[in-house]
């Protein structure tokens, strides 16, 4: 995926057009496409706002809220020797949300847990408070 062009570049592109430089030359000089140039002109005409829109990113399917993080933490504590596959099954049974092994792995690692000698090991108490929010 490509990142959005900077506001600085967008302003330079439109400044060049405003100075009367032919659009084909502006496109070639700044390395943007003609549809991109036209989109910038249209946005400026309509709203005046040329800033790139924020990238939405991925919304985590589990552990997005403190409540879910606490629920997964409790599940890990109660089932320290369970595999990731088993944790997926437990999560689906308890929460009615099906998640993949890789999603579960990311969520567990986000909580700071590690897998050592065939069991899940929690992080330090400081990390627990940080992840679970305050008085965990």
Secondary structure, 3 states (H helix, E strand, C coil): CCCCCCHHHHHHHHHHHHCCCCHHHHHHHHCCCHHHHHHHHHHHHHCCCCCCCCCCCCCCCCCCCHHHHHHHHHHHHHCCCCCHHHHHHHHHHHHCCCCCHHHHHHHHHHCCCEEECCEEECCCHHHHHHHHCCCC
